[in-house]
Amino acid sequence: MKFTLFILVSCFINTLSTLGAQDLDVNIIEKYVEGTLNKEESIEFALHTSVNYEQVMNQLEALQNTKAQSLSTEKLQQVIKKLKEVGEVSKKSEKPERSLTGMHIAWFIVSKDDTLSSLPLIYKVDQSSAAYKAGLRAGDVIQKAHGKNLTGSHSAIEFRRLLALWPTDSSLKLSILRSPTTVGNGFSGRDRRKRMTFEFTP
């Protein structure tokens, strides 16, 4: 009963968050379509779109419907197709993060003081990946990505989107929780985990 209630509340909160979120600057979207974003703008686009995916898709489709004169129709269609693929693939385990970072991300439920929340869990790290070389390991729970808190019923999907959209040659900082022992795919409020930060270029 508590688990069902948590899912309903989380979905409601996520819906309110989406309704209250601000649209991404249309100039950022247009520059993304044209492939002219600088590094800072690319990071902003990835961080915003990972959480507000539906909203950004609506903005892109609105641009397509208005046939913006300043944008290439072909490029706009390619971007919409690419983001739709990101949206679909990010719902599935192990993709698209496998090819990008070597990190395999699963759903993760945290129970503390009878309160449930969700965080992304790294359940496998390829040893040849930059993430592994930076120090990330299986069992690490991701709290923040580039300073952004990760929580809510869709946190793992949002993190996968972030990895898929993260700009090439840009370092990514992750704040994680690590325990000496990992029990299944979760831990209780009694589990003492150490907070650590890692930075690497995916």
N, C-alpha and C positions, 0 to 999 in steps of 0.2 A: 504494500500500500504506500509506504514512504517513497519507494523507488518510483512508482507511477506518478505520485504527486510531484516529485522532483522533476520528472520529464515534462509534465504539463506546465509547471512554473517556469522552467528553463526556456521552453518554447515560447511562452508568453513574454518573458523578459526579452528574448531575442527579437521577437516581433516588434515590441515597443522600441528597442534599440534601433532596428532598421528604419522604423517610421520616423524616429527622431534624428537620425543621422543626416548630416549635411551632404549635399551632392558634391562630388569631386569637381574641382575647378575644370570647366570645359576646355580651357587652354591646355591643361595637363592631358586630358583625353585626346584632344586633337593632335598634340605633339606625340603622344604614344602611337596613334594611328600612322602618323607620318614617319615615325622612327627617329625623332629628333630630341627626345628627352635627355637631359644631362643625368649624371649619376644620382644627385640628390632627388630630382624629380622622379626618376625611375624607382627609387626606394619608396618615395611617397605613394606612387601609384600602386606598388606591390602591397604595402601595408594597408592602404585604404581598401583596395579591391579584395584582398583576402578575407576581410570582415564584411564588407558591403558589396558582395559580388552581384547580387540581384539588382541592386541600385545602379551599379556601373553598367551592367548589361542593358538596363532600361535607358540609360543616358546614350549609350552607343546606338541602340535601335531607334531612339528619337532622332539622333543625327542622321541616321540612314533614311528615316521617313521624311525628314525635311530636305534631304538631298543637299547638304551643306556644300556651297560652291567652293569653299576653300579646301575641301578634302577630296582625296582620290576615292572614288566609289569602290574600286577594286581593293585598295588597301583597307578600307573600312570593312568590307565583307570578309577579308582575310583575318582581321583582328577579331571580329565577332565569332568567326568559326573557331579560331584558336582559343578564345576564352570559353566558348561552349565546351570544347574538348577538355580544357582545364577543369571546368565545373563538373563534368561527368567523371573524369578519371580521378579527381581528388576525393571522390566518395568511396573509392575502392582501396583496399589495403595494399601497401607497398608501392603504389604509383601515385603521382609521378616522382615522388622523392627518391625512388631507387636509382634512376638514371642521373639525377641531379646532385645528390648529396651522399648517397650510400647509407642514408638513415631510413629505417622502416618504422612507420608510425602507426600505433594502435590507439583505440579508445582507452580511456583510463578514468576510473571512478575513484574519487577520494572520499573517505568517510571520516568526519571529525565532529565530535560532539553531536552525533545524530543528524548532521547536516551533510548532504551529498553535493559534490561538485565534480567537474570534469576537466581533465588536463591531457595534453598529448603525451604519450609514453613511447620512448624509443625501445622497441623490442629486439632490434638487431641493428648492428653497425658493420658495414663492410670494412674489413681491415685495410683495404687499399684506398679508402676514401679520406678526404681532407677532414671530415668530421671525426673519424677515428684517430687520425694523427694529431688532431687538436686536443684529444682527450675524452671525447664523448664515448659512452659505453651503453650497452644494452641494460635496461632497467632504469636509466635516467628519465626523470619526469621534467618536462619543460614547463617552466613557469612564465617566462617572458621571452619574446623574440624581438631583438632590437629595441628593447625598452617597453614593448607593448605587452600588457598582461594577457595571458591566454586562459580563458575560462569560459564556461557555458557548455551547453549540450552539443555544440558544433565545433569545439575547439580543435579537434584533430583534423577535421575537414578544412578549417580555416588555415591551419598551419601547413597542410599539404598545398593549398593554393599559394600561400606565401612562398614556399620553396619553388613551386612551378614558375612563379612570376618574378623571383628574385633576380636582379640585374647581374649580368656576367661581370666577373672581376670585382665584385663588391663584397666586402667582408660582412658577415652576419654574426651578431652577438646573441648568444643564448644563455639565459639564466636557468639553471636546473636544480633539482633536488636529487641527491644521491644517498642511498642507504647501503650499509655494509652487506645487507642481504635483501634480495628481492623475492617476494612471495607472490607468485602468479602474476597477474597484470595490474595489481593495485597494492595499496597499503592503508593501514588504519591510522587514526589520529594518534595512536600510541607509538607509531614508528618514528624514530628519531632520524631525520634526514638532514644531511649537510647541504647548505646552499653553495653553489659554485657557479662560476661564469666562464664561458668559453667563447672564443672568437676565431672564425676561420672563413676562408673564401670557398664557397661551394663549387 
